[in-house]
Amino acid sequence: MDIQYLLMLQELRNNTGDALTPFMEWVSAFAVDYLILFAVFYYWNRDKRGGLYTLTAYYFCMVLTPLIKLTACVYRPWIRDSRIIPAGDSITTATGYSFPSGHTTTATPIAGGMAVNTWKNEKLRPFSVLFALFIPLLMFSRNYLGVHTPQDVCVGCLLSLLSL
């Protein structure tokens, strides 16, 4: 079923001429390259306790994710099924094992922690909604790009939410 879902998304990519691929690649890159800056900024400029809450969850996931990946040894979708062709240059950037999604376990504790932190301040609540919406968008982007199965991103999200 997971491979069928990825094949459906691949067909959608092909039928739309990869119109969403650059945006989905940007979402994935933003999640691992820049999202942490929000937590660091929040720690230094708003609330040390709230920032530490977010950063601790993030670091917990950064330790646990590689251990799970090396224990489970789940191959990437295109290795499991040759019909899967990742979008863009995802095949060169998605290295190692697939389960759980490293992008999800990077972004979810940060975005989730920031959603919790910003919800406490009424002026910052719109940011809370944006952080919360970023999580499913990132999870979908990893499936859309063909580099993770739904199980990979769902377990990554669950692990991250437990760390929070």
Secondary structure, DSSP 8 states (H G I E B T S, - for coil): -HHHHHHHHHHHHHHTTTTTHHHHHHHHHHHHHTHHHHHHHHHHHT-HHHHHHHHHHHHHHHHHHHHHHHHH----HHHH-TT---STTHHHH--S--SS-HHHHHHHHHHHHHHHHHHTSGGGHHHHHHHHHHHHHHHHHHHHTTSS-HHHHHHHHHHHHHH-
